[in-house]
Amino acid sequence: MNRKLTATRNPQLKISQNELRFFTETIDVGRISPLAFFEAGDSSYKDERFYWQNADKTLTLVGIGHATVLTSNSVNNRFTHISTGWKKLCAALIKEEKDMEPVLFGGFSFDPKNKKESEWNSFPSAHFVVPSFQLTIKNGRTSISINLVTETDDAMKEFDRLRDERDRLIHIAQVEEFDVLSKPEVIWVEEVEKAQYMHAVADVTKKINNGEAEKVVIARSVKLNFEQKVPAVIALQHISNEQQESYHFGLQKEGQLFFGATPERLIEIANGRAYSSCVAGSSKRGKSAAEDRELGKELLEDHKNKEEHQYVVDMISQVFQTFCSDVEIPKVPKLMKIRDIQHLITPIEGQLERGIDIFRLIEALHPTPALGGVPREVSMEIIRNEENMDRGYYAAPIGWTDTSGDGEFAVAIRSALLDGATAYLYAGGGIVADSEPDKEYEETWVKFRPIMRALGGKLNG
Ligand SMILES: C=C(O[C@H]1C=CC=C(C(=O)O)[C@@H]1O)C(=O)O
């Protein structure tokens, strides 16, 4: 153990006042597989782990154990609750320059006004954790931090215990065998409320044609039942291997794993600059390069898809004009090609005003019309009435922020809740005036494919 660290930190660990302190200590480790590290926590921290890898693979985070948990059950103030709790922790941080910034990782539910008795019962409207053990792979550096949030007079003993535990986890991750595990065996697929979904799409199209809304995103769920309980690491391994161009995330809570491979960034803050991506409008991939090019060209010119996309660009642009200067918005969308689907994408960026944190931006952005609709409140009410399900954390913000204020949240689509030997998959699509139920239904199958593939299900669409 680093001597300087022991000499300089232990006096702080021994402050004899009952005040909040947030200690962190980072060591560099050699190359270590992030999923092997995740798995090393399996026996002792099953329900207290998270996994994150950004789409361009420049950042991987794994969290094991809870230094502290911030949750909110509020309907109207959940973003402020989490932001305030995090600011209080940041003010108590004791850190040296060489230490990594500790992270707060978690997510929000899609719509706290639509909390229903469902598979999401144990997920509050906001759930965030500071991990006890934080693996960070960034810019070629792999490090592991211990985080300790305490109010006890003498935290020295506890910190020494955490150091031993960290070394045990590293040892397991580096030494024990860790193979790619085979996919689970699906025994039964249930399309939850298919008739309700088809009816909802037709009804919403009618409502839009009657002028009640301009765009509404309608989603549905498919339930997979497996031969045996599916370990969390299997789901994460397979999405990581198979959905290279997406964000990968996993959040465990009370025996369940919410995980996914989403292509959609909601917001990133890096060094005071903010970045978002408008992703809406979809077409399948072609069977050959020529067909794929043709489908892409059609998508770029298709009126319905361009309209669906523009609602998202208008709304995100407005938020950026409110909170940023020097806003850059390309005039026309590009194609985003991922394994199963191609989307229209317009990246937006700007210089963030001082004093605006990532939670303020998430509150302003969520839900964008890529997941909610236009106008926002009207479409949310339509979703509540038409979908007959609780979306839980599907289609909602998931991600991290750190003690410097940087952070990134993705939109948790292409996702599922894994609960023992059952998985609930979710997918939806933007409904506008000329949408057709059969085509929308087909499109949801395409959007189920990443998770279906990872979990060994049959690929439709
Ligand atoms: C609602 C989903 O996708 C959204 C994101 C991109 C494209 C979409 C679309 O073309 O409809 C959806 O707005 C989903 O994947 O479940």
The ligand as an ORCA input file, in Angstrom:
! r2SCAN-3c Opt
* xyz 0 1
  C     -38.741      3.674    -28.611
  C     -37.672      3.107    -29.170
  O     -36.891      3.746    -30.100
  C     -36.922      5.154    -30.248
  C     -35.542      5.557    -30.600
  C     -35.105      5.578    -31.907
  C     -36.017      5.434    -32.960
  C     -37.357      5.376    -32.723
  C     -38.332      5.268    -33.850
  O     -37.882      5.322    -34.998
  O     -39.512      5.100    -33.601
  C     -37.909      5.515    -31.341
  O     -38.312      6.853    -31.217
  C     -37.248      1.746    -28.797
  O     -36.216      1.279    -29.298
  O     -37.947      1.095    -27.984
*
